[in-house]
Amino acid sequence: MTSEDLKELVIARLSVMPPNRKIAIGGYGEFTKEELIHEVNNDTEIGKKIVEIEISFIRAVAQGKIYG
């Protein structure tokens, strides 16, 4: 998978998030779904961190480490 493919996968996952839900990221603060998608699309530090977190989660699920 290319980095663009990974970004698209993460954006697809974020897009199904409820609109009123926010995600807190360490010392960066809270972000809405739209803000997170913007960050991922623009390859910001926060966007890269979200991609890293989501891909780690997906790999853990696939390996049976979560919900196994």
Backbone as a chain_set.jsonl record, in Angstrom:
{"seq": "MTSEDLKELVIARLSVMPPNRKIAIGGYGEFTKEELIHEVNNDTEIGKKIVEIEISFIRAVAQGKIYG", "coords": {"N": [[0.837, -1.191, 0.0], [0.49, 2.211, -0.772], [1.472, 5.428, 0.611], [-0.527, 7.232, 0.025], [-2.707, 5.527, -0.355], [-2.986, 4.59, 2.259], [-3.663, 6.975, 3.561], [-6.145, 7.455, 2.33], [-7.595, 5.275, 3.303], [-7.611, 5.837, 6.063], [-8.984, 8.287, 6.036], [-11.446, 7.379, 5.104], [-12.241, 5.829, 7.291], [-12.395, 7.834, 9.252], [-14.457, 9.375, 8.197], [-16.818, 8.054, 8.776], [-17.237, 8.506, 11.37], [-19.23, 9.74, 14.073], [-20.718, 12.993, 13.701], [-20.712, 14.733, 15.903], [-18.761, 13.883, 17.582], [-15.58, 14.131, 19.176], [-12.029, 13.836, 19.026], [-9.372, 13.463, 21.218], [-5.986, 14.273, 21.088], [-3.125, 13.593, 22.529], [-0.98, 16.182, 23.529], [-2.006, 17.927, 21.708], [-4.678, 18.669, 21.622], [-8.306, 18.72, 21.164], [-10.155, 17.386, 18.392], [-12.452, 17.696, 15.693], [-14.218, 15.506, 13.436], [-14.094, 16.597, 10.819], [-11.936, 18.36, 11.085], [-9.857, 16.546, 11.593], [-9.81, 15.069, 9.194], [-9.06, 17.112, 7.467], [-6.473, 17.638, 8.464], [-5.182, 15.182, 7.91], [-5.389, 15.123, 5.096], [-3.734, 17.277, 4.474], [-1.236, 16.505, 5.246], [-0.153, 17.227, 7.767], [1.606, 17.469, 10.932], [-0.112, 16.49, 12.901], [-1.962, 15.157, 11.263], [-0.329, 13.129, 10.192], [0.213, 11.739, 12.533], [-2.344, 10.798, 13.194], [-2.786, 9.037, 11.028], [-0.771, 7.17, 11.561], [-1.652, 6.17, 14.073], [-4.196, 5.083, 13.414], [-3.498, 3.134, 11.47], [-1.895, 1.447, 12.998], [-3.843, 0.512, 14.76], [-5.573, -0.848, 12.964], [-3.845, -2.86, 12.035], [-3.393, -4.252, 14.439], [-5.966, -5.243, 14.953], [-6.268, -6.903, 12.719], [-4.328, -8.797, 13.246], [-5.398, -10.068, 15.345], [-4.989, -9.105, 17.88], [-6.645, -7.334, 19.046], [-9.969, -7.547, 19.968], [-9.89, -10.259, 19.627]], "CA": [[0.0, 0.0, 0.0], [1.212, 3.482, -0.79], [1.06, 6.35, 1.669], [-1.814, 7.801, -0.403], [-3.714, 4.507, -0.053], [-3.184, 4.587, 3.704], [-4.411, 8.187, 3.883], [-7.536, 7.257, 1.898], [-8.204, 4.34, 4.249], [-7.832, 6.566, 7.317], [-10.051, 9.262, 5.792], [-12.704, 6.62, 5.037], [-12.605, 5.483, 8.668], [-12.797, 9.068, 9.94], [-15.699, 9.911, 7.632], [-17.992, 7.395, 9.371], [-17.304, 8.924, 12.764], [-20.361, 10.642, 14.316], [-20.303, 14.393, 13.526], [-20.576, 15.447, 17.175], [-17.682, 13.258, 18.361], [-14.252, 14.731, 19.059], [-10.94, 12.959, 19.443], [-8.269, 14.18, 21.848], [-4.689, 13.731, 20.706], [-2.039, 14.035, 23.402], [-0.877, 17.599, 23.843], [-2.475, 18.726, 20.57], [-6.035, 19.133, 21.855], [-9.439, 17.96, 20.624], [-10.414, 17.637, 16.977], [-13.661, 17.131, 15.1], [-14.007, 14.654, 12.265], [-13.692, 17.434, 9.693], [-10.582, 18.858, 11.345], [-8.924, 15.438, 11.423], [-9.718, 14.791, 7.761], [-8.254, 18.217, 6.924], [-5.085, 17.419, 8.882], [-4.662, 14.046, 7.147], [-5.268, 15.559, 3.692], [-2.659, 18.251, 4.333], [0.021, 15.913, 5.739], [0.391, 17.959, 8.907], [2.13, 16.611, 11.997], [-1.276, 15.828, 13.502], [-2.476, 14.232, 10.26], [0.574, 11.963, 10.137], [0.021, 10.995, 13.784], [-3.631, 10.097, 13.061], [-2.567, 7.908, 10.115], [0.024, 6.197, 12.311], [-2.51, 5.56, 15.092], [-5.227, 4.274, 12.759], [-2.882, 1.973, 10.83], [-1.513, 0.554, 14.099], [-5.078, -0.113, 15.231], [-6.036, -1.797, 11.944], [-2.925, -4.01, 12.066], [-3.65, -5.005, 15.672], [-7.218, -5.972, 14.747], [-6.015, -7.953, 11.724], [-3.49, -9.812, 13.879], [-6.15, -10.673, 16.437], [-4.563, -8.57, 19.16], [-7.801, -6.612, 19.567], [-11.228, -8.255, 19.679], [-9.575, -11.629, 19.229]], "C": [[0.877, 1.248, 0.0], [0.735, 4.369, 0.356], [-0.274, 7.019, 1.313], [-2.946, 6.817, -0.125], [-4.03, 4.489, 1.438], [-3.976, 5.814, 4.145], [-5.879, 8.032, 3.507], [-8.275, 6.321, 2.85], [-8.539, 5.048, 5.562], [-8.96, 7.586, 7.15], [-11.408, 8.56, 5.709], [-13.174, 6.239, 6.44], [-13.083, 6.719, 9.433], [-14.157, 9.566, 9.465], [-16.947, 9.248, 8.208], [-18.143, 7.714, 10.859], [-18.515, 9.844, 12.952], [-19.903, 12.106, 14.273], [-20.077, 15.15, 14.832], [-19.463, 14.885, 18.061], [-16.377, 13.984, 18.114], [-13.23, 13.721, 19.546], [-9.84, 13.833, 20.023], [-6.967, 13.477, 21.477], [-3.626, 14.374, 21.582], [-2.081, 15.508, 23.735], [-1.374, 18.514, 22.736], [-3.876, 19.285, 20.764], [-7.084, 18.219, 21.252], [-9.717, 18.378, 19.188], [-11.724, 16.997, 16.555], [-13.26, 16.232, 13.931], [-13.484, 15.472, 11.092], [-12.272, 17.971, 9.862], [-9.546, 17.762, 11.135], [-8.736, 15.1, 9.951], [-8.866, 15.864, 7.085], [-6.769, 18.008, 7.239], [-4.446, 16.275, 8.095], [-4.431, 14.445, 5.69], [-4.07, 16.475, 3.468], [-1.318, 17.771, 4.887], [0.668, 16.711, 6.863], [0.943, 16.957, 9.923], [0.991, 15.818, 12.645], [-1.848, 14.798, 12.53], [-1.635, 12.974, 10.169], [0.411, 11.103, 11.383], [-1.281, 10.2, 13.724], [-3.472, 8.879, 12.153], [-1.809, 6.808, 10.844], [-0.834, 5.443, 13.33], [-3.534, 4.618, 14.458], [-4.649, 3.019, 12.126], [-2.423, 0.974, 11.888], [-2.73, -0.196, 14.624], [-5.555, -1.182, 14.244], [-5.152, -3.047, 11.936], [-3.172, -4.874, 13.292], [-4.931, -5.82, 15.555], [-6.982, -7.154, 13.803], [-5.198, -9.094, 12.313], [-4.181, -10.489, 15.067], [-5.757, -10.174, 17.811], [-5.681, -7.797, 19.854], [-9.043, -7.351, 19.087], [-10.995, -9.689, 19.233], [-10.026, -12.574, 20.26]], "O": [[1.888, 1.31, 0.701], [-0.283, 4.089, 0.989], [-1.062, 7.337, 2.203], [-4.03, 7.224, 0.294], [-5.191, 4.387, 1.834], [-4.856, 5.713, 4.999], [-6.762, 8.426, 4.27], [-9.443, 6.547, 3.166], [-9.629, 4.872, 6.105], [-9.801, 7.726, 8.037], [-12.41, 9.089, 6.191], [-14.365, 6.318, 6.742], [-14.063, 6.653, 10.175], [-14.924, 10.12, 10.253], [-18.032, 9.824, 8.134], [-19.071, 7.24, 11.516], [-18.801, 10.655, 12.071], [-18.816, 12.425, 14.756], [-19.319, 16.119, 14.854], [-19.253, 15.368, 19.174], [-16.09, 14.403, 16.993], [-13.531, 12.861, 20.374], [-9.424, 14.816, 19.411], [-6.862, 12.252, 21.544], [-3.273, 15.54, 21.406], [-3.109, 16.023, 24.175], [-1.194, 19.73, 22.803], [-4.232, 20.279, 20.132], [-6.792, 17.084, 20.876], [-9.547, 19.536, 18.809], [-12.067, 15.901, 16.998], [-12.105, 16.215, 13.506], [-12.522, 15.068, 10.439], [-11.503, 18.029, 8.903], [-8.482, 18.009, 10.567], [-7.61, 14.868, 9.511], [-8.043, 15.553, 6.224], [-5.916, 18.186, 6.37], [-3.3, 16.385, 7.661], [-3.385, 14.135, 5.12], [-3.46, 16.456, 2.399], [-0.371, 18.552, 4.985], [1.889, 16.855, 6.907], [0.763, 15.748, 9.779], [1.123, 14.621, 12.902], [-2.181, 13.684, 12.935], [-2.173, 11.87, 10.079], [0.463, 9.876, 11.302], [-1.32, 9.049, 14.157], [-3.971, 7.801, 12.476], [-2.174, 5.636, 10.749], [-0.749, 4.219, 13.433], [-3.714, 3.49, 14.916], [-5.244, 1.946, 12.231], [-2.554, -0.233, 11.686], [-2.658, -1.393, 14.901], [-5.901, -2.292, 14.648], [-5.658, -4.165, 11.841], [-3.162, -6.101, 13.196], [-4.981, -6.964, 16.007], [-7.443, -8.266, 14.061], [-5.368, -10.245, 11.911], [-3.612, -11.373, 15.708], [-6.153, -10.764, 18.816], [-5.675, -7.625, 21.072], [-9.136, -7.732, 17.92], [-11.827, -10.265, 18.533], [-9.85, -13.783, 20.108]]}, "num_chains": 1, "name": "protein.A"}
